[in-house]
Amino acid sequence: MGYVLVLCVGLLAGTLSGVIGTGSSMMLMPVLVMLSSPQQAVPIMAIAAIMGNFGKGVVAGNRLAGVRRLLHHGGSRRGIRCAYAACAAAPCR
């Protein structure tokens, strides 16, 4: 039952963090402390924060690649298509 609660709150916290940019620790930490001790909850949240920041970095890298392609092609139609393809993770034509 505890894992299901952590999963549900984690999904909700991840969604909130993705939309707003913050808040996952504020929602997930009290649940982890209730189900385990603070000594166990703090490292779990540290690992979760590192993984979340890594994911945000990957997404930002994709967006920067699209901007670089757009600037390289000088705003042409091909450059705009390549920039869109980079953001949508689709191949550039």
N, C-alpha and C positions, 0 to 999 in steps of 0.2 A: 504493500500500500504506500509505503514511503517513497519508493522509486517512482510510482505513478504520479504522486503529488509533486515531486521534484521535476519530473518530465513536463507536466502541465504548466507549472509556474515558470520553468526554464524556457519553454516555447513562448509563453506570453511575454516574459522578460526580454527574450531575444527579439521578438517582433517590435516591442516598444523601443528597445535600444536601436534597432535598425531604422525605425521611423524618426525617432527624436534624436538619437545619438548618445543617449545616456539613460541610466535608470535600471539596468539589468542587475547590478550589485544590490541596489536598494530593495529590489523585489525578491531576489533569490537568497541573499544572505540570511534573513530571518528564518526562512524555511529550512535551510541547511543547519542552522544553529538549533532549531527545534528538534530536528531528526538526528543530529549528531552533536558533537561538542564544538565549541569555537575553535579548538586546536585543529580539528579536522576541516572545518568549514573555510577557514582562511586560505589554506593551500589550494583547496578545490576552486575557490573563487579566483585565486591568482592564476591558475592554469586556464580557467574559463576566460579571464580577461585577456591573457596572452593570445589564446586562440581567436577570440573576437577581433582583437587588433590586427592579427595576421590576416584574417579574412577581409577586413576593411582595407588593408594595404594592398591586397591582391586586386580588389575592385578599383581602388584609386589608380593602381598601375595600369589597368586596362583603359581607364578613362584618359590617363595621360598619354598613352600610346595613340589613342584616337585624336587627341589634340595635336600631337606631333605630326601625325599623318596629314591632318588638315592644314597645318602650317607649311608642311613640306610641299604640298601640291598647290598652295596659293589660293585656296578657296574655290578651286575648280569643281566641277561635278564629280569627277573621279575622287578628289580629295574628300569631299563631303561623304561620298559612298564609303570610302575607306575608314573615315572617322566613325561613321555609324556602325560599320562592320566591327571595328575594334571594341566599341562599347557594347554591342550586342553579341560579341564573341562569335561572329560569323566570318567566313573567309572573304577577303577583299577581292573584288573582281576588276 
